Amino acid sequence: MSTPPLVPSQRATLIGLSAVLCWSALVSLFRSVAEHLGAIGGAACVFSLSAFLVTWRFGLPRAAQLKAMHPAYLLGCGLLFVLNEIAFSLSLGWASHRGQTLELGMINYLWPSLTLVMATVMGLQRFRAGLVPGVLLSMAGIVLVVKGDNALSLASLWANVQSNPLAYALALCAACLWPCYSVVSKRYTQGANALPAFLWAVAAVLWIKYALSPEPPLRFTLPALLQLGLLSGLTALGYSCWDHGLRAGNLTVMAVGSYFTPVLSALVGTLWLQVQPSWSFWQGVLLVTLGSLVCWWTTRSPAPADIKKLAG
């Protein structure tokens, strides 16, 4: 008996979920590229090459297409996208050490639970009580990650954050900005695709920042070029898949599936960056995963009204 073909919305959701596999390597690779090319210069190179790849695949939107886009999508989502990518990439590049890079990456992974919260607030999903414990478990996992080997207390958490406040603040900002982008994009995209323009905008801002920064000139060694190419390709593919899922898939399923990114990212990070996170870190990762299962259980059978809203 043959398997029935997927309906377009299901196929778009699966394509959106494939971004999770691409993103699981971003934290480690962004740090690695930053070590070769600098936090700002490396990020500028990554988004320039990613923008070129996405433009080569989809082309730049024409003036008439830009004019037809909803202002909330073109301007609002564009600004949110640019701010998020800058905050995310620079937080990883400015980490004090590789172990802290994994912590900052894990803070960024608050965004799946916050996406569900934003979707509920914006009316894209009906509120369900099961989301509350799932989100709280995820946040508790982040607390364990940030505390490290110290005793669990507000003082120890604050001391760890104060060791690199800018990087932690940027990671938290990125965790809040991406849910806003995803939800606003879902509501106002109306089938439009300005991703190439968004990526070029990120690259332009980063190059201006690089020109005004004291970072040394870029030195393109073979390892730097190989890692830059890999990271740029995964960035372009991941955002293209996610953007397609936002336009035609189920945002709630995509957000819940993204809860598994922290696990994959932590595993890739320990291998690529050759660091050994604390036991507290892994406990935090397990709590984030448990939170994802709770949210999946809550949203696994959405009501018809929810499906209609999310598919719209």
Residue pairs with C-beta under 8 A, 6 or more apart in sequence:
6 14
8 248
9 248
9 249
9 250
9 311
10 249
12 244
12 245
12 247
12 248
12 249
13 245
13 249
13 250
13 253
13 254
14 249
15 241
15 244
15 245
15 249
16 241
16 242
16 244
16 245
16 246
16 249
16 254
17 245
17 253
17 254
17 257
17 258
18 241
19 237
19 238
19 239
19 241
19 242
19 245
20 257
20 258
20 260
20 261
20 264
21 264
22 234
22 235
22 237
22 238
22 241
23 234
23 238
23 258
23 261
23 265
24 261
24 264
24 265
24 267
24 268
25 231
25 234
25 265
25 268
25 272
26 231
26 234
26 235
26 238
26 265
27 92
27 101
27 102
27 104
27 105
27 108
27 265
27 268
27 269
28 101
28 265
28 268
28 269
28 272
28 273
29 227
29 230
29 231
29 234
29 272
30 42
30 43
30 46
30 88
30 89
30 92
30 93
30 231
31 92
31 93
31 95
31 98
31 101
31 273
32 227
32 231
32 272
32 273
33 42
33 43
33 45
33 46
33 224
33 227
33 228
33 231
34 42
34 43
34 92
34 93
36 42
36 219
36 221
36 223
36 224
36 227
36 228
37 45
37 218
37 219
37 220
37 224
37 228
38 93
38 210
38 215
38 216
38 218
39 89
39 90
39 92
39 93
39 94
39 215
40 90
40 93
40 206
40 209
40 210
40 213
40 215
41 210
41 215
41 218
42 93
42 228
43 85
43 86
43 89
43 90
43 93
43 206
44 203
44 206
44 207
44 209
44 210
45 218
45 228
45 232
46 89
46 228
46 231
46 232
46 235
47 85
47 89
47 199
47 202
47 203
47 206
47 232
47 235
48 203
48 207
49 228
49 229
49 232
49 236
50 199
50 203
50 232
50 233
50 235
50 236
50 239
51 196
51 199
51 200
51 202
51 203
51 236
53 232
53 233
53 236
54 195
54 196
54 199
54 236
54 239
54 240
55 196
55 199
55 200
57 236
57 240
58 193
58 195
58 196
58 240
59 196
60 196
60 197
60 200
61 69
61 192
61 193
61 194
61 196
61 197
65 192
66 74
66 194
66 197
68 192
69 190
69 192
69 194
70 188
70 189
70 190
70 192
72 184
72 187
72 188
73 184
73 185
73 188
73 189
73 190
73 192
73 194
74 192
74 194
76 184
76 188
77 181
77 184
77 185
77 188
77 189
77 194
77 198
78 194
78 197
78 198
78 201
80 177
80 178
80 180
80 181
80 184
81 181
81 198
81 201
81 202
82 198
82 201
82 202
82 205
83 173
83 177
84 173
84 174
84 177
84 178
84 181
85 202
86 202
86 205
86 206
86 209
87 170
87 171
87 173
87 174
87 177
88 108
88 170
88 171
88 174
88 178
89 206
90 167
90 170
91 104
91 108
91 167
91 168
91 170
91 171
91 174
92 101
92 104
92 105
92 167
92 171
94 164
94 166
94 167
94 170
95 101
95 103
95 104
95 164
95 167
96 163
96 164
96 167
98 273
98 274
98 275
99 275
99 277
100 163
100 164
100 167
101 269
101 273
102 265
102 266
102 269
102 270
102 273
102 275
102 277
102 281
103 145
103 146
103 148
103 281
104 167
104 168
104 170
104 171
105 171
105 262
105 265
105 269
106 141
106 142
106 145
106 262
106 265
106 266
106 281
106 284
106 285
106 288
107 142
107 145
107 146
107 168
107 171
107 172
107 175
108 171
108 174
108 175
108 178
109 142
109 175
109 258
109 259
109 261
109 262
109 265
109 288
110 138
110 139
110 142
110 172
110 175
110 176
111 174
111 175
111 176
111 178
111 179
111 258
112 138
112 255
112 256
112 258
112 259
112 261
112 292
113 134
113 135
113 138
113 139
113 255
113 259
113 291
113 295
114 135
114 175
114 176
114 179
115 178
115 179
115 182
115 183
115 251
115 255
115 258
116 125
116 131
116 134
116 135
116 252
116 255
116 256
116 295
116 299
117 131
117 135
117 179
118 179
118 180
118 182
118 183
119 125
119 183
119 186
119 251
119 252
119 255
120 126
120 127
120 131
122 183
122 187
123 309
124 183
124 186
124 187
124 251
124 252
124 309
124 310
125 251
125 252
125 299
125 302
125 306
125 309
125 310
126 302
126 303
126 305
126 306
128 298
128 299
129 298
130 294
130 295
130 297
130 298
130 299
131 295
131 298
131 299
133 291
133 294
134 291
134 292
134 293
134 294
134 295
134 298
135 291
135 295
136 291
137 287
137 288
137 290
137 291
137 294
138 259
138 287
138 288
138 291
138 292
140 284
140 287
141 262
141 283
141 284
141 285
141 286
141 287
141 288
141 289
141 290
141 291
142 284
142 288
143 152
143 157
143 284
144 152
144 280
144 281
144 283
144 284
144 287
145 280
145 281
145 284
145 285
146 157
146 160
146 161
146 168
147 156
147 157
147 160
147 280
148 156
148 160
148 278
148 280
148 281
149 278
149 280
150 156
150 159
150 160
161 168
182 246
182 251
182 255
183 251
185 243
185 246
185 247
186 246
186 251
186 310
189 246
189 247
191 247
192 247
193 243
193 247
195 239
195 240
195 243
199 236
199 239
220 228
242 254
245 251
245 254
246 254
250 307
250 310
250 311
251 310
252 299
252 302
252 306
252 310
253 299
256 292
256 295
256 296
256 299
259 288
259 289
259 291
259 292
259 295
259 296
260 289
260 292
262 285
262 288
262 289
263 285
263 288
263 289
266 277
266 281
266 282
266 285
269 275
269 277
270 276
270 277
302 310
